[in-house]
């Protein structure tokens, strides 16, 4: 009976440690997902700006070619 109590106590301890570990990993994954989202938004903005700059450059090239 004493051995069973010890095994249950050991199991409970391991389960608690596992739960703490899993919660810690979930928090880390949530933080990483937030970082990925922020980086993706920055990349989208930068790509949009680059596209607008390219459009403007193309317009300038066409306008200067027509002018000369």
N, CA, C, O and CB atoms as a CASP TS submission, in Angstrom:
PFRMAT TS
TARGET T0000
AUTHOR 0000-0000-0000
METHOD Language model
MODEL 1
PARENT N/A
ATOM      1  N   UNK     1       0.834  -1.202   0.000  1.00  0.00           N
ATOM      2  CA  UNK     1       0.000   0.000   0.000  1.00  0.00           C
ATOM      3  C   UNK     1       0.874   1.259   0.000  1.00  0.00           C
ATOM      4  O   UNK     1       0.573   2.239  -0.681  1.00  0.00           O
ATOM      5  CB  UNK     1      -0.946   0.002   1.224  1.00  0.00           C
ATOM      6  N   UNK     2       1.954   1.210   0.773  1.00  0.00           N
ATOM      7  CA  UNK     2       2.854   2.365   0.835  1.00  0.00           C
ATOM      8  C   UNK     2       3.509   2.611  -0.527  1.00  0.00           C
ATOM      9  O   UNK     2       3.698   3.758  -0.932  1.00  0.00           O
ATOM     10  CB  UNK     2       3.937   2.151   1.918  1.00  0.00           C
ATOM     11  N   UNK     3       3.853   1.529  -1.230  1.00  0.00           N
ATOM     12  CA  UNK     3       4.483   1.639  -2.554  1.00  0.00           C
ATOM     13  C   UNK     3       3.522   2.271  -3.564  1.00  0.00           C
ATOM     14  O   UNK     3       3.927   3.086  -4.393  1.00  0.00           O
ATOM     15  CB  UNK     3       4.938   0.247  -3.055  1.00  0.00           C
ATOM     16  N   UNK     4       2.238   1.884  -3.484  1.00  0.00           N
ATOM     17  CA  UNK     4       1.233   2.434  -4.394  1.00  0.00           C
ATOM     18  C   UNK     4       1.077   3.931  -4.149  1.00  0.00           C
ATOM     19  O   UNK     4       0.966   4.707  -5.097  1.00  0.00           O
ATOM     20  CB  UNK     4      -0.125   1.711  -4.219  1.00  0.00           C
ATOM     21  N   UNK     5       1.068   4.339  -2.880  1.00  0.00           N
ATOM     22  CA  UNK     5       0.958   5.762  -2.538  1.00  0.00           C
ATOM     23  C   UNK     5       2.143   6.545  -3.110  1.00  0.00           C
ATOM     24  O   UNK     5       1.990   7.639  -3.654  1.00  0.00           O
ATOM     25  CB  UNK     5       0.886   5.948  -1.003  1.00  0.00           C
ATOM     26  N   UNK     6       3.319   5.950  -2.968  1.00  0.00           N
ATOM     27  CA  UNK     6       4.518   6.600  -3.478  1.00  0.00           C
ATOM     28  C   UNK     6       4.456   6.717  -4.996  1.00  0.00           C
ATOM     29  O   UNK     6       4.799   7.762  -5.549  1.00  0.00           O
ATOM     30  CB  UNK     6       5.774   5.827  -3.052  1.00  0.00           C
ATOM     31  N   UNK     7       4.019   5.648  -5.681  1.00  0.00           N
ATOM     32  CA  UNK     7       3.896   5.676  -7.138  1.00  0.00           C
ATOM     33  C   UNK     7       2.892   6.732  -7.583  1.00  0.00           C
ATOM     34  O   UNK     7       3.139   7.448  -8.554  1.00  0.00           O
ATOM     35  CB  UNK     7       3.479   4.299  -7.665  1.00  0.00           C
ATOM     36  N   UNK     8       1.770   6.839  -6.891  1.00  0.00           N
ATOM     37  CA  UNK     8       0.754   7.833  -7.234  1.00  0.00           C
ATOM     38  C   UNK     8       1.308   9.239  -7.005  1.00  0.00           C
ATOM     39  O   UNK     8       1.088  10.142  -7.813  1.00  0.00           O
ATOM     40  CB  UNK     8      -0.537   7.614  -6.398  1.00  0.00           C
ATOM     41  N   UNK     9       2.019   9.411  -5.912  1.00  0.00           N
ATOM     42  CA  UNK     9       2.627  10.710  -5.625  1.00  0.00           C
ATOM     43  C   UNK     9       3.648  11.074  -6.711  1.00  0.00           C
ATOM     44  O   UNK     9       3.690  12.209  -7.184  1.00  0.00           O
ATOM     45  CB  UNK     9       3.304  10.697  -4.231  1.00  0.00           C
ATOM     46  N   UNK    10       4.458  10.099  -7.090  1.00  0.00           N
ATOM     47  CA  UNK    10       5.465  10.316  -8.140  1.00  0.00           C
ATOM     48  C   UNK    10       4.781  10.650  -9.462  1.00  0.00           C
ATOM     49  O   UNK    10       5.194  11.566 -10.173  1.00  0.00           O
ATOM     50  CB  UNK    10       6.369   9.065  -8.303  1.00  0.00           C
ATOM     51  N   UNK    11       3.742   9.902  -9.778  1.00  0.00           N
ATOM     52  CA  UNK    11       2.994  10.149 -11.013  1.00  0.00           C
ATOM     53  C   UNK    11       2.380  11.552 -10.994  1.00  0.00           C
ATOM     54  O   UNK    11       2.452  12.270 -11.991  1.00  0.00           O
ATOM     55  CB  UNK    11       1.889   9.082 -11.201  1.00  0.00           C
ATOM     56  N   UNK    12       1.784  11.940  -9.878  1.00  0.00           N
ATOM     57  CA  UNK    12       1.180  13.266  -9.753  1.00  0.00           C
ATOM     58  C   UNK    12       2.236  14.355  -9.947  1.00  0.00           C
ATOM     59  O   UNK    12       1.985  15.362 -10.608  1.00  0.00           O
ATOM     60  CB  UNK    12       0.496  13.422  -8.378  1.00  0.00           C
ATOM     61  N   UNK    13       3.404  14.145  -9.371  1.00  0.00           N
ATOM     62  CA  UNK    13       4.500  15.106  -9.516  1.00  0.00           C
ATOM     63  C   UNK    13       4.921  15.231 -10.979  1.00  0.00           C
ATOM     64  O   UNK    13       5.096  16.336 -11.493  1.00  0.00           O
ATOM     65  CB  UNK    13       5.703  14.686  -8.650  1.00  0.00           C
ATOM     66  N   UNK    14       5.082  14.085 -11.644  1.00  0.00           N
ATOM     67  CA  UNK    14       5.478  14.097 -13.063  1.00  0.00           C
ATOM     68  C   UNK    14       4.419  14.772 -13.921  1.00  0.00           C
ATOM     69  O   UNK    14       4.748  15.524 -14.838  1.00  0.00           O
ATOM     70  CB  UNK    14       5.723  12.666 -13.568  1.00  0.00           C
ATOM     71  N   UNK    15       3.163  14.510 -13.632  1.00  0.00           N
ATOM     72  CA  UNK    15       2.079  15.119 -14.404  1.00  0.00           C
ATOM     73  C   UNK    15       2.063  16.641 -14.223  1.00  0.00           C
ATOM     74  O   UNK    15       1.823  17.392 -15.168  1.00  0.00           O
ATOM     75  CB  UNK    15       0.724  14.520 -13.984  1.00  0.00           C
ATOM     76  N   UNK    16       2.324  17.074 -12.984  1.00  0.00           N
ATOM     77  CA  UNK    16       2.367  18.516 -12.725  1.00  0.00           C
ATOM     78  C   UNK    16       3.516  19.154 -13.506  1.00  0.00           C
ATOM     79  O   UNK    16       3.356  20.216 -14.108  1.00  0.00           O
ATOM     80  CB  UNK    16       2.522  18.797 -11.206  1.00  0.00           C
ATOM     81  N   UNK    17       4.671  18.498 -13.490  1.00  0.00           N
ATOM     82  CA  UNK    17       5.824  19.002 -14.238  1.00  0.00           C
ATOM     83  C   UNK    17       5.524  19.052 -15.742  1.00  0.00           C
ATOM     84  O   UNK    17       5.881  20.012 -16.426  1.00  0.00           O
ATOM     85  CB  UNK    17       7.062  18.119 -13.972  1.00  0.00           C
ATOM     86  N   UNK    18       4.867  18.009 -16.238  1.00  0.00           N
ATOM     87  CA  UNK    18       4.491  17.969 -17.656  1.00  0.00           C
ATOM     88  C   UNK    18       3.554  19.123 -17.989  1.00  0.00           C
ATOM     89  O   UNK    18       3.714  19.784 -19.016  1.00  0.00           O
ATOM     90  CB  UNK    18       3.824  16.622 -18.007  1.00  0.00           C
ATOM     91  N   UNK    19       2.574  19.364 -17.117  1.00  0.00           N
ATOM     92  CA  UNK    19       1.615  20.441 -17.353  1.00  0.00           C
ATOM     93  C   UNK    19       2.333  21.798 -17.390  1.00  0.00           C
ATOM     94  O   UNK    19       2.043  22.634 -18.246  1.00  0.00           O
ATOM     95  CB  UNK    19       0.518  20.440 -16.257  1.00  0.00           C
ATOM     96  N   UNK    20       3.256  22.006 -16.474  1.00  0.00           N
ATOM     97  CA  UNK    20       4.024  23.251 -16.449  1.00  0.00           C
ATOM     98  C   UNK    20       4.835  23.412 -17.740  1.00  0.00           C
ATOM     99  O   UNK    20       4.898  24.491 -18.328  1.00  0.00           O
ATOM    100  CB  UNK    20       4.960  23.282 -15.220  1.00  0.00           C
ATOM    101  N   UNK    21       5.444  22.316 -18.154  1.00  0.00           N
ATOM    102  CA  UNK    21       6.246  22.347 -19.389  1.00  0.00           C
ATOM    103  C   UNK    21       5.369  22.663 -20.602  1.00  0.00           C
ATOM    104  O   UNK    21       5.722  23.505 -21.427  1.00  0.00           O
ATOM    105  CB  UNK    21       6.968  20.996 -19.597  1.00  0.00           C
ATOM    106  N   UNK    22       4.226  21.981 -20.702  1.00  0.00           N
ATOM    107  CA  UNK    22       3.325  22.188 -21.839  1.00  0.00           C
ATOM    108  C   UNK    22       2.818  23.630 -21.858  1.00  0.00           C
ATOM    109  O   UNK    22       2.769  24.253 -22.919  1.00  0.00           O
ATOM    110  CB  UNK    22       2.134  21.199 -21.779  1.00  0.00           C
ATOM    111  N   UNK    23       2.440  24.165 -20.696  1.00  0.00           N
ATOM    112  CA  UNK    23       1.976  25.553 -20.634  1.00  0.00           C
ATOM    113  C   UNK    23       3.075  26.526 -21.046  1.00  0.00           C
ATOM    114  O   UNK    23       2.820  27.507 -21.744  1.00  0.00           O
ATOM    115  CB  UNK    23       1.487  25.888 -19.225  1.00  0.00           C
ATOM    116  N   UNK    24       4.292  26.245 -20.609  1.00  0.00           N
ATOM    117  CA  UNK    24       5.426  27.079 -20.981  1.00  0.00           C
ATOM    118  C   UNK    24       5.655  27.042 -22.492  1.00  0.00           C
ATOM    119  O   UNK    24       5.905  28.081 -23.103  1.00  0.00           O
ATOM    120  CB  UNK    24       6.688  26.625 -20.238  1.00  0.00           C
ATOM    121  N   UNK    25       5.572  25.873 -23.090  1.00  0.00           N
ATOM    122  CA  UNK    25       5.755  25.726 -24.535  1.00  0.00           C
ATOM    123  C   UNK    25       4.631  26.422 -25.298  1.00  0.00           C
ATOM    124  O   UNK    25       4.873  27.033 -26.338  1.00  0.00           O
ATOM    125  CB  UNK    25       5.816  24.239 -24.922  1.00  0.00           C
ATOM    126  N   UNK    26       3.407  26.333 -24.787  1.00  0.00           N
ATOM    127  CA  UNK    26       2.281  27.013 -25.438  1.00  0.00           C
ATOM    128  C   UNK    26       2.494  28.527 -25.432  1.00  0.00           C
ATOM    129  O   UNK    26       2.247  29.196 -26.435  1.00  0.00           O
ATOM    130  CB  UNK    26       0.951  26.657 -24.733  1.00  0.00           C
ATOM    131  N   UNK    27       2.946  29.053 -24.320  1.00  0.00           N
ATOM    132  CA  UNK    27       3.209  30.495 -24.241  1.00  0.00           C
ATOM    133  C   UNK    27       4.301  30.904 -25.223  1.00  0.00           C
ATOM    134  O   UNK    27       4.197  31.935 -25.888  1.00  0.00           O
ATOM    135  CB  UNK    27       3.613  30.893 -22.811  1.00  0.00           C
ATOM    136  N   UNK    28       5.344  30.089 -25.307  1.00  0.00           N
ATOM    137  CA  UNK    28       6.428  30.375 -26.249  1.00  0.00           C
ATOM    138  C   UNK    28       5.909  30.369 -27.685  1.00  0.00           C
ATOM    139  O   UNK    28       6.247  31.256 -28.469  1.00  0.00           O
ATOM    140  CB  UNK    28       7.566  29.348 -26.091  1.00  0.00           C
ATOM    141  N   UNK    29       5.100  29.388 -28.029  1.00  0.00           N
ATOM    142  CA  UNK    29       4.548  29.295 -29.387  1.00  0.00           C
ATOM    143  C   UNK    29       3.664  30.507 -29.673  1.00  0.00           C
ATOM    144  O   UNK    29       3.699  31.055 -30.775  1.00  0.00           O
ATOM    145  CB  UNK    29       3.738  27.979 -29.565  1.00  0.00           C
ATOM    146  N   UNK    30       2.871  30.927 -28.686  1.00  0.00           N
ATOM    147  CA  UNK    30       2.025  32.111 -28.885  1.00  0.00           C
ATOM    148  C   UNK    30       2.872  33.357 -29.128  1.00  0.00           C
ATOM    149  O   UNK    30       2.549  34.174 -29.990  1.00  0.00           O
ATOM    150  CB  UNK    30       1.110  32.328 -27.669  1.00  0.00           C
ATOM    151  N   UNK    31       3.960  33.500 -28.365  1.00  0.00           N
ATOM    152  CA  UNK    31       4.852  34.650 -28.571  1.00  0.00           C
ATOM    153  C   UNK    31       5.496  34.596 -29.954  1.00  0.00           C
ATOM    154  O   UNK    31       5.585  35.609 -30.648  1.00  0.00           O
ATOM    155  CB  UNK    31       5.943  34.692 -27.482  1.00  0.00           C
ATOM    156  N   UNK    32       5.941  33.410 -30.344  1.00  0.00           N
ATOM    157  CA  UNK    32       6.567  33.265 -31.664  1.00  0.00           C
ATOM    158  C   UNK    32       5.563  33.552 -32.775  1.00  0.00           C
ATOM    159  O   UNK    32       5.910  34.182 -33.774  1.00  0.00           O
ATOM    160  CB  UNK    32       7.150  31.851 -31.833  1.00  0.00           C
ATOM    161  N   UNK    33       4.324  33.098 -32.611  1.00  0.00           N
ATOM    162  CA  UNK    33       3.301  33.385 -33.615  1.00  0.00           C
ATOM    163  C   UNK    33       3.049  34.883 -33.719  1.00  0.00           C
ATOM    164  O   UNK    33       2.872  35.405 -34.820  1.00  0.00           O
ATOM    165  CB  UNK    33       1.997  32.653 -33.278  1.00  0.00           C
ATOM    166  N   UNK    34       3.030  35.575 -32.594  1.00  0.00           N
ATOM    167  CA  UNK    34       2.844  37.030 -32.609  1.00  0.00           C
ATOM    168  C   UNK    34       4.011  37.694 -33.336  1.00  0.00           C
ATOM    169  O   UNK    34       3.806  38.633 -34.105  1.00  0.00           O
ATOM    170  CB  UNK    34       2.719  37.586 -31.163  1.00  0.00           C
ATOM    171  N   UNK    35       5.232  37.216 -33.099  1.00  0.00           N
ATOM    172  CA  UNK    35       6.409  37.756 -33.784  1.00  0.00           C
ATOM    173  C   UNK    35       6.326  37.514 -35.294  1.00  0.00           C
ATOM    174  O   UNK    35       6.653  38.394 -36.091  1.00  0.00           O
ATOM    175  CB  UNK    35       7.693  37.125 -33.218  1.00  0.00           C
ATOM    176  N   UNK    36       5.890  36.323 -35.672  1.00  0.00           N
ATOM    177  CA  UNK    36       5.751  36.000 -37.105  1.00  0.00           C
ATOM    178  C   UNK    36       4.723  36.932 -37.741  1.00  0.00           C
ATOM    179  O   UNK    36       4.932  37.432 -38.847  1.00  0.00           O
ATOM    180  CB  UNK    36       5.331  34.505 -37.305  1.00  0.00           C
ATOM    181  N   UNK    37       3.622  37.162 -37.046  1.00  0.00           N
ATOM    182  CA  UNK    37       2.582  38.045 -37.575  1.00  0.00           C
ATOM    183  C   UNK    37       3.114  39.460 -37.759  1.00  0.00           C
ATOM    184  O   UNK    37       2.881  40.086 -38.793  1.00  0.00           O
ATOM    185  CB  UNK    37       1.362  38.058 -36.644  1.00  0.00           C
ATOM    186  N   UNK    38       3.833  39.966 -36.750  1.00  0.00           N
ATOM    187  CA  UNK    38       4.407  41.318 -36.859  1.00  0.00           C
ATOM    188  C   UNK    38       5.371  41.416 -38.036  1.00  0.00           C
ATOM    189  O   UNK    38       5.346  42.387 -38.792  1.00  0.00           O
ATOM    190  CB  UNK    38       5.132  41.701 -35.559  1.00  0.00           C
ATOM    191  N   UNK    39       6.219  40.405 -38.182  1.00  0.00           N
ATOM    192  CA  UNK    39       7.203  40.403 -39.268  1.00  0.00           C
ATOM    193  C   UNK    39       6.508  40.317 -40.622  1.00  0.00           C
ATOM    194  O   UNK    39       6.918  40.986 -41.570  1.00  0.00           O
ATOM    195  CB  UNK    39       8.192  39.232 -39.104  1.00  0.00           C
ATOM    196  N   UNK    40       5.467  39.506 -40.722  1.00  0.00           N
ATOM    197  CA  UNK    40       4.716  39.380 -41.977  1.00  0.00           C
ATOM    198  C   UNK    40       4.060  40.715 -42.338  1.00  0.00           C
ATOM    199  O   UNK    40       4.042  41.104 -43.505  1.00  0.00           O
ATOM    200  CB  UNK    40       3.641  38.266 -41.861  1.00  0.00           C
ATOM    201  N   UNK    41       3.522  41.415 -41.333  1.00  0.00           N
ATOM    202  CA  UNK    41       2.909  42.725 -41.590  1.00  0.00           C
ATOM    203  C   UNK    41       3.954  43.732 -42.075  1.00  0.00           C
ATOM    204  O   UNK    41       3.695  44.504 -42.998  1.00  0.00           O
ATOM    205  CB  UNK    41       2.215  43.254 -40.318  1.00  0.00           C
ATOM    206  N   UNK    42       5.131  43.722 -41.452  1.00  0.00           N
ATOM    207  CA  UNK    42       6.207  44.620 -41.892  1.00  0.00           C
ATOM    208  C   UNK    42       6.617  44.297 -43.327  1.00  0.00           C
ATOM    209  O   UNK    42       6.821  45.200 -44.138  1.00  0.00           O
ATOM    210  CB  UNK    42       7.432  44.511 -40.949  1.00  0.00           C
ATOM    211  N   UNK    43       6.734  43.014 -43.636  1.00  0.00           N
ATOM    212  CA  UNK    43       7.111  42.582 -44.980  1.00  0.00           C
ATOM    213  C   UNK    43       6.060  43.015 -45.997  1.00  0.00           C
ATOM    214  O   UNK    43       6.403  43.486 -47.082  1.00  0.00           O
ATOM    215  CB  UNK    43       7.298  41.056 -45.024  1.00  0.00           C
ATOM    216  N   UNK    44       4.787  42.857 -45.656  1.00  0.00           N
ATOM    217  CA  UNK    44       3.706  43.269 -46.546  1.00  0.00           C
ATOM    218  C   UNK    44       3.789  44.773 -46.823  1.00  0.00           C
ATOM    219  O   UNK    44       3.687  45.215 -47.968  1.00  0.00           O
ATOM    220  CB  UNK    44       2.333  42.907 -45.936  1.00  0.00           C
ATOM    221  N   UNK    45       3.979  45.556 -45.738  1.00  0.00           N
ATOM    222  CA  UNK    45       4.091  47.018 -45.895  1.00  0.00           C
ATOM    223  C   UNK    45       5.278  47.388 -46.782  1.00  0.00           C
ATOM    224  O   UNK    45       5.164  48.232 -47.671  1.00  0.00           O
ATOM    225  CB  UNK    45       4.234  47.699 -44.517  1.00  0.00           C
ATOM    226  N   UNK    46       6.409  46.748 -46.529  1.00  0.00           N
ATOM    227  CA  UNK    46       7.615  47.043 -47.308  1.00  0.00           C
ATOM    228  C   UNK    46       7.420  46.678 -48.778  1.00  0.00           C
ATOM    229  O   UNK    46       7.840  47.422 -49.664  1.00  0.00           O
ATOM    230  CB  UNK    46       8.825  46.287 -46.733  1.00  0.00           C
ATOM    231  N   UNK    47       6.788  45.543 -49.037  1.00  0.00           N
ATOM    232  CA  UNK    47       6.524  45.123 -50.422  1.00  0.00           C
ATOM    233  C   UNK    47       5.570  46.103 -51.098  1.00  0.00           C
ATOM    234  O   UNK    47       5.748  46.438 -52.269  1.00  0.00           O
ATOM    235  CB  UNK    47       5.932  43.689 -50.458  1.00  0.00           C
ATOM    236  N   UNK    48       4.550  46.567 -50.355  1.00  0.00           N
ATOM    237  CA  UNK    48       3.602  47.529 -50.919  1.00  0.00           C
ATOM    238  C   UNK    48       4.314  48.832 -51.293  1.00  0.00           C
ATOM    239  O   UNK    48       4.092  49.388 -52.369  1.00  0.00           O
ATOM    240  CB  UNK    48       2.460  47.812 -49.917  1.00  0.00           C
ATOM    241  N   UNK    49       5.170  49.308 -50.391  1.00  0.00           N
ATOM    242  CA  UNK    49       5.929  50.538 -50.648  1.00  0.00           C
ATOM    243  C   UNK    49       6.831  50.359 -51.870  1.00  0.00           C
ATOM    244  O   UNK    49       6.901  51.239 -52.728  1.00  0.00           O
ATOM    245  CB  UNK    49       6.775  50.929 -49.408  1.00  0.00           C
ATOM    246  N   UNK    50       7.513  49.229 -51.944  1.00  0.00           N
ATOM    247  CA  UNK    50       8.402  48.967 -53.081  1.00  0.00           C
ATOM    248  C   UNK    50       7.606  48.951 -54.388  1.00  0.00           C
ATOM    249  O   UNK    50       8.072  49.461 -55.407  1.00  0.00           O
ATOM    250  CB  UNK    50       9.149  47.621 -52.890  1.00  0.00           C
ATOM    251  N   UNK    51       6.410  48.368 -54.359  1.00  0.00           N
ATOM    252  CA  UNK    51       5.576  48.325 -55.564  1.00  0.00           C
ATOM    253  C   UNK    51       5.161  49.741 -55.964  1.00  0.00           C
ATOM    254  O   UNK    51       5.203  50.092 -57.143  1.00  0.00           O
ATOM    255  CB  UNK    51       4.323  47.438 -55.335  1.00  0.00           C
ATOM    256  N   UNK    52       4.760  50.551 -54.984  1.00  0.00           N
ATOM    257  CA  UNK    52       4.372  51.939 -55.291  1.00  0.00           C
ATOM    258  C   UNK    52       5.557  52.723 -55.864  1.00  0.00           C
ATOM    259  O   UNK    52       5.393  53.507 -56.798  1.00  0.00           O
ATOM    260  CB  UNK    52       3.835  52.645 -54.020  1.00  0.00           C
ATOM    261  N   UNK    53       6.740  52.507 -55.303  1.00  0.00           N
ATOM    262  CA  UNK    53       7.935  53.188 -55.810  1.00  0.00           C
ATOM    263  C   UNK    53       8.238  52.745 -57.244  1.00  0.00           C
ATOM    264  O   UNK    53       8.640  53.554 -58.080  1.00  0.00           O
ATOM    265  CB  UNK    53       9.149  52.905 -54.894  1.00  0.00           C
ATOM    266  N   UNK    54       8.042  51.465 -57.515  1.00  0.00           N
ATOM    267  CA  UNK    54       8.278  50.947 -58.874  1.00  0.00           C
ATOM    268  C   UNK    54       7.291  51.562 -59.857  1.00  0.00           C
ATOM    269  O   UNK    54       7.664  51.945 -60.965  1.00  0.00           O
ATOM    270  CB  UNK    54       8.163  49.402 -58.902  1.00  0.00           C
ATOM    271  N   UNK    55       6.019  51.655 -59.442  1.00  0.00           N
ATOM    272  CA  UNK    55       4.998  52.277 -60.293  1.00  0.00           C
ATOM    273  C   UNK    55       5.381  53.731 -60.583  1.00  0.00           C
ATOM    274  O   UNK    55       5.315  54.179 -61.728  1.00  0.00           O
ATOM    275  CB  UNK    55       3.596  52.207 -59.616  1.00  0.00           C
ATOM    276  N   UNK    56       5.781  54.461 -59.540  1.00  0.00           N
ATOM    277  CA  UNK    56       6.178  55.855 -59.720  1.00  0.00           C
ATOM    278  C   UNK    56       7.387  55.983 -60.649  1.00  0.00           C
ATOM    279  O   UNK    56       7.431  56.862 -61.509  1.00  0.00           O
ATOM    280  CB  UNK    56       6.491  56.490 -58.368  1.00  0.00           C
ATOM    281  N   UNK    57       8.361  55.099 -60.465  1.00  0.00           N
ATOM    282  CA  UNK    57       9.545  55.123 -61.322  1.00  0.00           C
ATOM    283  C   UNK    57       9.169  54.856 -62.771  1.00  0.00           C
ATOM    284  O   UNK    57       9.635  55.545 -63.678  1.00  0.00           O
ATOM    285  CB  UNK    57      10.575  54.093 -60.847  1.00  0.00           C
ATOM    286  N   UNK    58       8.322  53.849 -62.985  1.00  0.00           N
ATOM    287  CA  UNK    58       7.890  53.543 -64.353  1.00  0.00           C
ATOM    288  C   UNK    58       7.180  54.742 -64.978  1.00  0.00           C
ATOM    289  O   UNK    58       7.399  55.055 -66.148  1.00  0.00           O
ATOM    290  CB  UNK    58       6.962  52.312 -64.364  1.00  0.00           C
ATOM    291  N   UNK    59       6.330  55.413 -64.200  1.00  0.00           N
ATOM    292  CA  UNK    59       5.626  56.599 -64.709  1.00  0.00           C
ATOM    293  C   UNK    59       6.609  57.709 -65.071  1.00  0.00           C
ATOM    294  O   UNK    59       6.460  58.367 -66.101  1.00  0.00           O
ATOM    295  CB  UNK    59       4.615  57.113 -63.668  1.00  0.00           C
ATOM    296  N   UNK    60       7.615  57.914 -64.218  1.00  0.00           N
ATOM    297  CA  UNK    60       8.631  58.939 -64.505  1.00  0.00           C
ATOM    298  C   UNK    60       9.396  58.616 -65.779  1.00  0.00           C
ATOM    299  O   UNK    60       9.667  59.498 -66.593  1.00  0.00           O
ATOM    300  CB  UNK    60       9.609  59.071 -63.332  1.00  0.00           C
ATOM    301  N   UNK    61       9.738  57.351 -65.944  1.00  0.00           N
ATOM    302  CA  UNK    61      10.485  56.929 -67.139  1.00  0.00           C
ATOM    303  C   UNK    61       9.637  57.159 -68.384  1.00  0.00           C
ATOM    304  O   UNK    61      10.130  57.677 -69.386  1.00  0.00           O
ATOM    305  CB  UNK    61      10.901  55.434 -67.038  1.00  0.00           C
ATOM    306  N   UNK    62       8.366  56.777 -68.324  1.00  0.00           N
ATOM    307  CA  UNK    62       7.473  56.945 -69.472  1.00  0.00           C
ATOM    308  C   UNK    62       7.290  58.445 -69.778  1.00  0.00           C
ATOM    309  O   UNK    62       7.354  58.868 -70.932  1.00  0.00           O
ATOM    310  CB  UNK    62       6.091  56.266 -69.196  1.00  0.00           C
ATOM    311  N   UNK    63       7.060  59.241 -68.706  1.00  0.00           N
ATOM    312  CA  UNK    63       6.856  60.676 -68.890  1.00  0.00           C
ATOM    313  C   UNK    63       8.103  61.344 -69.479  1.00  0.00           C
ATOM    314  O   UNK    63       7.991  62.184 -70.372  1.00  0.00           O
ATOM    315  CB  UNK    63       6.488  61.334 -67.554  1.00  0.00           C
ATOM    316  N   UNK    64       9.283  60.977 -68.987  1.00  0.00           N
ATOM    317  CA  UNK    64      10.491  61.613 -69.506  1.00  0.00           C
ATOM    318  C   UNK    64      10.773  61.147 -70.942  1.00  0.00           C
ATOM    319  O   UNK    64      11.327  61.903 -71.740  1.00  0.00           O
ATOM    320  CB  UNK    64      11.698  61.299 -68.592  1.00  0.00           C
ATOM    321  N   UNK    65      10.397  59.922 -71.266  1.00  0.00           N
ATOM    322  CA  UNK    65      10.598  59.434 -72.635  1.00  0.00           C
ATOM    323  C   UNK    65       9.656  60.160 -73.594  1.00  0.00           C
ATOM    324  O   UNK    65      10.035  60.487 -74.719  1.00  0.00           O
ATOM    325  CB  UNK    65      10.370  57.899 -72.712  1.00  0.00           C
ATOM    326  N   UNK    66       8.432  60.408 -73.142  1.00  0.00           N
ATOM    327  CA  UNK    66       7.463  61.135 -73.977  1.00  0.00           C
ATOM    328  C   UNK    66       7.867  62.602 -74.135  1.00  0.00           C
ATOM    329  O   UNK    66       7.647  63.202 -75.188  1.00  0.00           O
ATOM    330  CB  UNK    66       6.047  61.042 -73.365  1.00  0.00           C
ATOM    331  N   UNK    67       8.456  63.171 -73.088  1.00  0.00           N
ATOM    332  CA  UNK    67       8.829  64.591 -73.106  1.00  0.00           C
ATOM    333  C   UNK    67       9.997  64.844 -74.057  1.00  0.00           C
ATOM    334  O   UNK    67      10.076  65.903 -74.680  1.00  0.00           O
ATOM    335  CB  UNK    67       9.194  65.066 -71.690  1.00  0.00           C
ATOM    336  N   UNK    68      10.894  63.879 -74.166  1.00  0.00           N
ATOM    337  CA  UNK    68      12.066  64.099 -75.022  1.00  0.00           C
ATOM    338  C   UNK    68      11.818  63.493 -76.379  1.00  0.00           C
ATOM    339  O   UNK    68      12.681  63.566 -77.254  1.00  0.00           O
ATOM    340  CB  UNK    68      13.342  63.501 -74.394  1.00  0.00           C
TER
END
